[in-house]
Amino acid sequence: MVRLDPERLAAARRVATTAVGSPGLQRLTDLAAALLGMPSAGVAVVGEVQTMAGGTGPHVRPLGTVLPPGDTLSGLVAADRAPLAVSDARADPRTAQLALVREGAAVAFLGVPLVDPARDHVIGVLSVFGPEPRTWTEGDVVLLGQLAMPVATELELAALTAEFEASRLRWGLAIDAAGIGSFDWDLVSGRLAWDDRLLELFGYGADGFSASIDAFTDRLHPDDATRVGDVLQAAIDRCGDFEVEYRVQLPTGGTRWMVSRGRVLPDERGAGVRMLGAAYDTTRRREGEAQVARVLESMSAAFYSLAEDWTFSYVNAEAERLLGRSREELLGGSIWELFPAAVGSPFEEHYRAARETGRPTVFEAYYPPPLDGWYELRVWPAPDGLSVYFLDITERRRAEETARRDARRLALIARVSDTLSTALIDRRGGHGALQELLHAVVPELADWAIASLVGEDGRLHDVGSWHADPELRPVAAEYARVRLGALNSTAPIVDALATGEVVVVPDVAAAVGRGLPDGPARDVYWQLDPGTAVALALVARGRVLGAMSLYRDKGRDPMDAVDRATLREVADRAALALDSAALHEQQRRMAEELQRSLLTDPPEPDHSQVAVRYVPAVQAAQVGGDWYDAFLQPGGATVLAIGDVVGHDTVAAAAMGQLRSLLRGIAYSGGNGPAAVLAALDRAMEGLQVHTLATAAVARLEQEAVDRERGETRLRWSNAGHPPLLVLHPDGHVQVLATERADLMLGVDPLAVRREHVVVLSRGATVLMYTDGLVEGPDLPLDDGVARLAELLAELGELELEELCDQVLTRMRPRGSEDDVALVAVRLHWEDGPRPAEAGPEVVPPTP
């Protein structure tokens, strides 16, 4: 909350109309609106009436508008004597009927008062508002309160300007009213002649004036006598002009300030013989200047004035404090000599521009040590020089810079987290994750960097590098390739690995470059020639996983404590991510091996080739419920099966193993067709209390003599809620084996009727069975996936069967699937020739 001195308060009220539309208030309301993110901001001076003194935005009342305080939102702030934050003024009974609210201009409103400390009286309000509701935070209220200080200062300056102008007017009126007295002093005879006005100013009557210089010296204040006599004598000696101000002691006991100006006239020999001049009363001006000086001295802001020759002509107490010099040192001294760093700086640029253009200017600038601070300055040109008001904003600038650095730090940490997560989700491994990490920290923390990992051999290996300059990236990569072999045991990275701390290298050339042996590492190093460096280990759960080396060029400042803390947090996150990824990958490999151990190799019946695939989910570490099977029945028919147990955990894997074993036993021992096998499996699940749900499809390739003669094979199939089988015919046509209404999945009803279907296949046909992970996901509806797979099968049908399976997996799921994928493919080769080499050797179990 901002407080004003009572005298300046009165002046601010008197000049409210003078301050209307001033550049200072306009800039401050612009700033308030921008920082608070609101379309409108205003400054109102509140007294018996409310005057709109400044504003920004489309909904501000015209500047200079006078309203009763009770009809305005600002009036509420003044009445409550406290900040007012209204999220939706339309819903607040205090504000709903106010004009700006009814007009929809001030739905959201935040205002802070300006308070006179002596009389505890609110004198004004700074506010921001807009047409949309908004929830205000404590930080918003604090920020607007801080902005109120410059607003109050602007009103303070308006008061000061008004007071100054009023004083000058009083001086002029006093001079006009009093007139100017003249004198004529004959230096040869000594006779002094004064006019009536001058006699009156010195307190003489018509009979009391002696017409000699004694009449003047008798009235002269003793403290001024010597100085005035010296001025007059100097003018006589050189026959020149003079001007002197002094005090006159009146017979009534009072004192009057006077200024005398004159010229000494010489005779033909050049000797002074006559002094002509005038004098006038400056008492009121002196009193006015004293009043202004009292105001300037009581200001909380610094103020000084510069004469036309750039010397200090006035300095208030706050300016003495901020400039670090006393008045005695400053007054009469040149600003360019006393503050040489100002030469050629924004200070000189703006000061001279104000003098040349005659327009005031506002700017911020930094002055180096010994002041070592940021200042906000307002400069007003005057006929006799410049007036300068300034504030020390160093702390504000530091706070803003700290806030900016904190924001950049948080953004970097968030970016690193996202980068690591994306790299690990995409299964790019530790190498890929660290390379992405380097992209995130360069150039934010360094100009170039190298990342290293501890390999399975226990040694450190450089696995990535990155340089802000694209032309130097190959050079940095080459240095990363050769540097470890050339470094000695005292290298900074060795210390980082040993201590786990951030190792700062203020001079890389001394610590590393000059110690490198002749060879590629030394040659490449000097092409990069870094200035400073930081090395640190990547440690997680007490284990060193790798390291990072970050380098800055010679023209860039070394890392400070904030940068190093940010780097430490980034490194810790990277190490934890790498450790988690390694553990995840280990678990994933174990899960995949367990899953594969449950799935057997397919048979290789004569003139038929069977290919199988199992791919675990990209992000899953558990075993899943997807499975396949292929075997021969005792009669020689080839049975193909595929299924998917609901769930993705060890329970699902166990159920998958049970169902697969049951199906294999039922199909083999009974020699039944697919529908009978699925029906028997459903009943067995009920009887053996295998409490799970699963989809499955069973197909049997069978051939009798007549079929063999025709070069045909019958595909008999049944489907329990599983994605449809696909058949690629020799002519390139793809058939989707689906029914209008699908049979129930397994585990729902043990008495469900299972239907069976038959398709006649020519030799050369390919049958494809798969689980839903191949054709369904968040980015792919099932029907669209099946259609895409059918198109892909037709496109790739000419490929050898094993390559066909690989291409189907790659093309359908280039980034992997979020679900397990199982695949069974069968290709029927022609029977009038030997078994094709690509089908592999014929491996079948013995038949009874």
N, C-alpha and C positions, 0 to 999 in steps of 0.2 A: 504494500500500500504506500503510495507516494505522498509526502507531506511538503507543503509550501510555507515559506515565511509569511507572516500576516501582511507585511508591507508589500511584498511581491504579489501576494494574493490580491490585494486591492488594485494593484497596477494591472494584473492579468484580467481582472474584471473590466477595468476601464478600456482595455485595448482588445477586448474579444472581437470586435468588428475589424480591428487592424490586422489580427492574426488570421482572419478568414481567408482561406485559399492560399496561405503561405506555402512556399515549397517545402519547408521543414515539416509542417503538419501533414501535407500531402504525402511526403515520403514515408512518414511514420505510420499513417493509416494504410498506405499501400503495403508496408512491411507487416503490419498487424494482420491484414486480410490474407496475405500470402502465407505467413507462418501458421496461422490458425486454420488455413484452408477454407475460408469463408468468402463469399462474393462481396460483402460490404463491411466497412468499418467506419466509425465516427468518433469525433471528440466534441463534447458538449460542455460549455461553461455553465454551471448551475448556481443561481442565486435566487433573487426574487422571481426571476424568469430564467428560462433555459435558452441559451444562444448556441446555435450550431456553428462551431468554429472551424471544423475540418472534417473531411470525409472522403471515402473511396467507395466506389461501387454504384450499381444501378438503382439501389433502393434508399440512398441517403437523401434526407431532406435538403433543399437548397441551402447552401452555406449562407449564414447570416440569419436564418429563420429563427424567430423568437416564439417560444411556446410555453404554456404553463407547465411546470415540472410534473404536476400530477397527471398530465395526459400522456406521459412518455415512459418508455422502459427505463431510460436513464434516470428519470425522476424517482423510480422505484429503488434503483441502486443508491441514489443520494439519500432517500428517506431511510433505507435499511442500514446505511453506513457500512455496507459489506458487499463483497462480490456477489453477483447474481448470475446463476447459470440455469437457463431454461431450455430443456430439450425440445419441447413442443409448446409454444406459448398459447396455441389455440386451446389446449387442454388444461391450462392453468387459469383458475378463476381470477387471479390477480392481474393477468395480462390479456385475457381473451378479448376484452372489449376495447383495447387500445387501438388507435388508428392503424399503425404500421402492421399490427397483427391481423386485424380484419382485412387489410389490403393484401395479406399474404407475403409481405416483404420481410417480416421478422418472425418467422416460425421458430427458428433456433436462435437464441440470444445469450451472449456472455458479456458482462460488463464489470469493470472494477472502478472504485471511487478514488478521487484525489482529495486528501484531507488536510486541512489547516491544523498543525499541531498545537498552536497556541490557544485557539478558540475551539478546537475540536469540532471543526465545521467542514462539511463536504463542499468543495468548490467546483468540482467537475467530474466527468465520467469518460472513460475510454471504453468503447464497446465494439464487438464484432457480431454480425448477424446475417441470416440468410433465409431463403424461402423453404428450405427442406429441414425436417427434424434431424437432430443430432444429439448423441449422448456425449456430454462433456466429461473430461477426465480432470483429475487434480493437476496433472501436468499442464493442461490447457489454461487453468486458472492462474497457475504460477507464471507461465510464459506471458500471459497478457499483463499480469501485475508488473513483470520486469519491463515490458515495453512501455508501461505508463510513465517510467522515469524520464525517458527522452521527451515524451509528450509534455509533461509538466515543465521540463526545462525549456521547451519551445515557447510555452506560455510565459515563462519567466523572462525569456529574452524579449518577448513582445512587450512585456511590462517595462523592462529596462529601456528598450528603444523608445517607448512612449514617454517614459520619464525623462530620458535624455533630450528628446525633442521638445518636451514641455519646458525643460530647463533652458534650452537655447532660446525658446520663444520668450521666456521671462527675461532672459538677458537682453534680448533685442528691445523688448518693451521698456525695460529699465533705462537702456541707453537712449532710446528715443524720448522717453519722458524726461530724463535728466538732462539730456543734451550733452555737448562736449565743450569743455572749457579750453581756452587758448591762452598762450603766454608768449611774451617777447622779452628776452633778456639781453640787455646791452652789456657786452662783456668788457667794453672799454670804460663806460661810466659806472657800471654795476647796477643800473636801474632795471628793476623787474616789473613788467606790466602784466596784470591778469585781467581777464574779462570778468563780468559779474558771475557767470556760472562757475568759474574756477574759484572765485572768492567764496562762493556758497559751499562748494565741495570741501574746501579746506577750513570752513567754519569762521571766516573773517567777515566783519561788518565793513561798511564803507570807510569808517574812521580807524579801524584797527590794523589795516594792512600797511606795512612799512615800505613797500615797493622795492625791497631788496631781497637777495637770496636768503637772508636770514629768516624772512617770513616763510619760506619753504622749509628750511632745515628745522625751524622751531616746531613745525607740525609733524615732521618726519619721525617715524618710530625709531627709537635708538638702535634696535637690532638691524634696521635696514640702512642706517645712515652711511656707514662705511661703504657698503656695496653700491648704493645709489651714487655716492660721490665719485667712486671709481669709474662708474659708467659715464657720468657726465664729463669727467676730466678726460677720459679716453676719447670721447667724441670731440671735445675742444682741441685736443692735441692733434688729431688727424683731420679735423674739419669734416666730420662725417655724420652719418645718421645714428640714432640711438633709439632704444626702446627699453623701458625698465618698469617693473611692477613693484609696488611698495605699499606700506601701510601709513595711513595718516591718523594721528591722534587728535581727536576733536576736543574743543574746550569743554564739551558736555561730558567727557569721559569715554565716549565711544571710539571705535576704531573703524576706519573705512579703507577699503582696498582701492588703489588707484593704479592706472597705467598711464605713463607719459611717453609720448613719441615726439621726436623732433629732429632738427638738422642744424648744424653749425655752419654759418656763412663766413667765408674768409674775406680779408681785404685784398688789395692788389699784390701784397707781398705773400699772401697765402696764410696769414695768421688769422685765427678765429676772432671775429669781432662781434658776432651776434648769434643768438640761439633762438630759433622760432620753433614752436611746437604746440601740442594739444595734450589734454589729459581728460580722462573719463573715469567714471566710477565702475569698478568691477566687483563690488562687494557681493551683489546678488549672484553673479556668475560663479564667484568663489564658493558661495554657499551651495549653489546648485551642483557644482562639481564635487563638493564634499559629500552631498547627499548621494550622488551617483556613485562616488567612491565607496560610501558605506554599503550601498547595494552590491557593488561588485565584490567588496571584501567579504560579504556575508554569503555570496553564492557558493553552492557546493561544487560548481564547475570552475575550471580554470579559465582565466581571461587575461589577454594582454593586447596592447595596441602597438603598432609599428609606425614610426614616422616615415615620411617620404624617402628618407635616406636609409631605410631598413633598420633603423635603430629602435630599441625598445623605449617607448615613451610612457607606458604604464604596465604594471604587472600586479595582479591581485595575489592574495596569500596562497590560494590553491595552486596558482600557476608557479609560484616559488617552489611549492612542495613537489609538484610533478616534474618540473624542469631541473630540480636538484641544485638550484642556485638562488642566492639572495637577491633582493632588489638592488642592493648596492652593486652587485656584479652585473646585473642585467641592464638597468636603466642607462641609456646612452650608448650601450654596446650594440654592435652590428650582429644581427641574427646569424649571418653567414660566417662570421668569425667565431662567435660563441658556440655555434652548432654547425661545424663544418660538414658533417655527414648529410645535412639538409641540401647542400649544393648539388644540383643535378638530380635531385630526388623528386618524388611526387610533391613534397612540401614546396620546393621552389617552383615547380611547374604550375601548381594551383595558385600559389600566392601571386606570381607574376600575371597569370591569366586573369585573376580578379582585378588586379590593378589596370591591366590593359583594356579589359572589356567593361569594367565598371559594374559587373554583375557578381552577386554573392555566389559562393560555391561551397559544396559539402563533400567531403571525401574521408577515406580511411587510409592510414599509412603507418608503416613501421619505422621506428628510429632505432638504430643499433646501439650497443653499449656505448656509454655508461647508462643511457636510459633503458635500452633493451625493452621496448614496449610498443604496443599498438595503440593508436590514437584515432578518435573520430573528431574531425575539425570542421568548423563552420567559419567561413571567412567573409567579412563584409568590407567592401572598399569604401573609403571616405575621402573627402577632399584632401585631408592631410595625412593619409596613409591607409592602414588596414586595421580592422578590429578582428581579433581571433578568439573564438570560444572553442575549447577542446575538452574532451573526456578521455580518461585512460580506460581503454576497452581491452586491455591485455588479458584479463581473466576471462572476459566473455569470449574472446577469440580462442583462448586456450580451451575453454569448455566446448566451443563449437568444433575445434579441431579434434578434441578428444571424442566428441560424439561422432564425428565423421570417421575417425579411426576405428571406433568401436563398431560402427555400422559396417565398415569394410571388413573388420575382423570377423564379425558374425556371419557376414555374407560369404567370406572365404571358407569358414568352417562348415557352413551349410553346403556350399558348393563341393567341398572336399567329401563330405559325407555322401552327398548324392552321387558324386563321381565314383567313389569306392563301391557304393551299393550297386550302381548300374554295372560296373565292370565285373563285380563278383556274381551278380545275378546272371549276367551274360556268359558266365563261366570262362572269362578271359584269364583267370588265374592270377597269381601274384605278380607276374611280369606285366600283364596288361593293366592291373590295378595301379601299380606304381607308375607306369607310364602316364596314365590318366592323372595321377596325383601330381606329377611334374607339370603337366599342362595347367593344373589349377594354381599352383604356387608361383609359377613364372608367368608374367613379370611382377606379380603382386609383392612377393617377398624377396625375389632374387632375379638377377638377369639371366642366369642359367643354372642348371642343377643336374646332379647325377643321383640315381637311386640304385641301391645294392640289396641283394638278398643273400642269406646264408643258405648254401646248397646242401644237398643230402650228404656231401662229403665233408660238411662242417666248415667249409671255407667260404669267404665272402666273394660274391660275383657281382660285378656291375651289370645291371639288366636294363637300364634305361637312362636316357638323357634328354634334355630339352633346352633350347636357347631362344631367348626373345627375338633375336635377329635370325631370320630364316637363312641368311647366307652363312651363318656360323653354326647352324645345327649339325651339318656333317662333321665339322671340326670338333664340336663337343662330343659327338658320338664316337669319333676316333679316339679322343682322349679317354673316354669311358672304357674303350676297348683295351687300351694299353697301360692305363695309369697304375692299376693295382700291382702289376709286376714290377713297376719301377719305384714304388714308394718304399721308404725305409720304416723301421719300427717306431720312429718318432713322429710320423705323419699324424695330423690332427684326427683323421678318421680312426686311427688306431686308439687314440685316447678316448674318443667318443664311444667306441665299442667296449673299451675296458671299464669306463666309468659310468656309462649310461647317461651322462650329462650332456648338455649343449656346450660344445667346444667352439669358442670364438677365436677366429684367426684374423687379427687386425692387419697383418701384412703377409699375404699368401706367397709373395715372391720369396720373402725371407724364410718362411716356414716350409715351403714346398718347392717352389720353382727353381731356386738356385741349388737345391740339393738333388735334383733329378740328374741321373747319369745321361751322358750323351746317347741320343737315340730318338726313336719316334715319340716317346712320351714327352721328352724335353722340347722337341720341335713343336709339337702340337700345343703344349702348354703355353709357350710364348706367343703363339698366334692368338690365344684367348686372353692371356695376361690379365687375370682378375686382380682387383684391389683387395677386397676383404672376403672372408668366407665364414661359414658356420657349418659344423659337422655334428651330427647326432645319431645315436643308435635308435632303431625301431625295436622297442622292448614290450613284450606282452606276457603277462603272467610269469614274470621273472626270467623269460627266455628271450635272447637276442635273435630277432628274425631278419634283421637287415640294417641298413643305414641310409642316410641322406646327406649329401654334400651340396650346399647352396652357395653360390658365388655372386658377388656384386662387382660391377666394373669400378674403375678408379674414380670416375666422376660422380659416383653415388655414395651417399652417406652410409656408414655401417649400420647393421641392424641395431636398433635400440632395445630396451627391455620389453616394450610392448610387442615388437616384432618377434623377439625370441620367445615370449610367452605364447604368442599365436602359433609359432612354428612348433613349439613343444606340444600344444594341444592337437595340432594337425598330425604330428608324428604319432602321438599316442592313439589317435583314432585310426590312423593307417595301420599301426601295429596290431591293434585289437581286431581290425577287419581282416588282416592277413592271417592272424592266428585262427579266427573263427572260420575263415574260408578253408584253411588247411584242415581243420577238424571236420568241417562240413564235407570236404572232398573225401577225407578218409572214411567217414561214415557212409557217404554215397557209394564209394567203391565197395565197401563191405556189403551194403544193401544190394548193390547190383550183382555182386558175386553170389550172394545167397539166393537172389531171385533166379539167376541163371542156373544155379546148381539144381533148382527144382524143375528145370526144363531140359528135356533130353534132346539129343540130335535126332533129326527125322530119318526115316528109312529112305532108301534109294531104289524103288522098284524098277523093274526093267521097262525101258521106254517111257518112264515118267521121272521128272526131276522135281524134288520138293526143296524149297528154300524157306528158311524161317528167320525172323528177326525179333529181338526184344530190346527196347530202348527205354530206360527209366526216365521219370520226369526230371526236368531241368532243375527244379528248385527243391525236390523232395529228397530227404535222406532215408526215408523208410522204404521197406519193400512194399510192393503194391499187389493188387489182385488180378492183374492181367496175365493170361497164360495161353499157351497153344499146345497142340499135340498132333502127332502124325504117326500112324502105325498100320500094320497089316493085320487083317483078320485071318483066322485059320483058312478060310476059303480063298484067300489071295487078294481080296478087295482091299483097297487103300482107304483108310479112314482119316479124315482131317477134322480137327476140332479146335475151336477157339472160344475163349470166354473172358468174362470180366466180373470179379467179385466186388460188391459194393464196399468201398472203404480203401484207405491207403495207409495201412499199418501192419504190424505183425499178425494181428488177428485176421485181417483180410488175407495175408499171405498163407497163414495156416489153413484157412477155409479153402483158398485156391488149391493148395496141395491136396486136401481131402477130395474136393470135387474132381480134380484132374485124375486122381487115382481111381475114384469110384467109376468115373466115366470110362476110363481105359479098361477096367476090369469087366464092367457090364458089356461094353462093346465087343471085347475080345472073346469072352466066354460064351456069350449068347449068339454071337454072329448076327445080331439083329440090325435092322436099318436105323437111320438117324432118328426118326420119330420115336421108335420103340426105345432106343437108348436114352433119349431125353426124358421120356415118361418114366422109365425105370429109375433114372437118376433122381428125378423129383421125388419119387416115393422113397428111395433110399435116404435122401436128405431128411425126410420126415421121420422115418423109422430110426435112423441113427442120430437124430437130434443135432443135425448140422444146421444151426440156426443162423442162416445168412441168406442174402439175396444175391442173385447173379444172373447175368445174361450169358447165353452160349449159342453157338451155331455148330452143327455137326453135318459133315458131308461125306459121302462114300462114293469112290470111283469104282465102278463095276463094269465087267465086260464078259459077255458070253461069246460063243463061237461065231454066231451070226454078226455080232457087233464087230468082232475082230476082222471078219471078212469085209465088212463095209468100211473099216478104218474109223470106227466110232467108239465112243465110251459114254456110258450113262453116268450122269452126276445126280445122285439122290441126296437131297438135303432137307433139313428141318431147322427152324430158327426159333429160339426162345428169347424174344425181345432184344436180339443183338442187331448191330448194323448189317445191312444186306451184303450178301456175297456179290462179287463182280466177276464176270466172265468176259475175257477178251477172245473173240472168235478169230479164226485164221484170216478172215476178210477184213479185219481191223475194227469190226463192230463190237462195242462194249454193251453187255447185257447186265442190268441190275436185277438180281434175284430177290424180289420183294413181293409181298402179298398186300392186298388192300387192307387187311386187318392183321396186325402182328399177333403171334402167340404170346401168352404170358411168360414173364421171366421166371426163372427157377426160384423155388422157395416161397412162392405165393400160395399156390393151391396144388397139393400133391395129386389131385385127381383131374387136373387140367388136361384137356384133349390136345394132343400134339399132332400137327399135320405134317405130311411129307410130300415132297415135290420132286419131279424128275426132269432133268434137262439133258438132251442128247448133244454131246460134244464131238467135234471132229478133231482128228489128230492135229496138233499144232496149237490147240486152244490153251489159254492160260486162265487159271482160277485164282482169285485173290480174296483172302479172308483177313480181317483186321479188327482191332478194337477201336472204341470211339475216340481215344486220345489222338488218333491220326486225323480225324475228320470233324472234331468238335472242340470248341474252346470259347473263351470270352470274346474272341475276335472272329469266330466262325460258327454260324448255326449248323446243326447236323445235316440238314437237307442240302445246304449250299456246299458243305464239305464233301458229301458223297458225290454231288454233281462235279465238283472240281476234280476229285480223285478219278472219276470215270473219264473225264477229258484227258487227264494226265496219263492214265493207263493206255488210252488209245494213241497218245502221242509217243509214248516210250515203248510201245509193244514190240518193236524190232530189236530191242536190247536183249542181251543174254540175261537169264533169269536173276542171277545174283546181282548184276549191275542194275537191273530193273528195280529190285527191292531197295537198293541203296538210293537210287535217284528218287523213288517215290517218297522215301523218308526225308530226303534233303529238300525236295521241292515243296512238299506239303508242309513241312515244319522246319524252315531254315534256321530258326532260333531255338529249336527244341519245343517240346510240348510241356504244358503244365500237368499233364497226366501221363501215366505209362502208356507205351504203345507196343502191342504184339502184332505180328504179321506172319501169315502163312501163304505161300504162293506155290502153285503146282503148274507145271507145263507138260503137256502130253506130246511126246515125240512120235514121229512116224515109226511104224512097226515093220516096214519092209526093208529096213536097213539096220546096220549095227547101232548100238547105243551111242549118241553123240558124246564127244569128248568133254564138252562143257557141262554135261550132266553128271560127270564124275563116275567113279566105279559103282557097279550095282552092289549095294549093301542092304540085304534084307534078312530078317530073322528067319530061322527055320520054321517050316510049316508042318503040322502034324500029318 
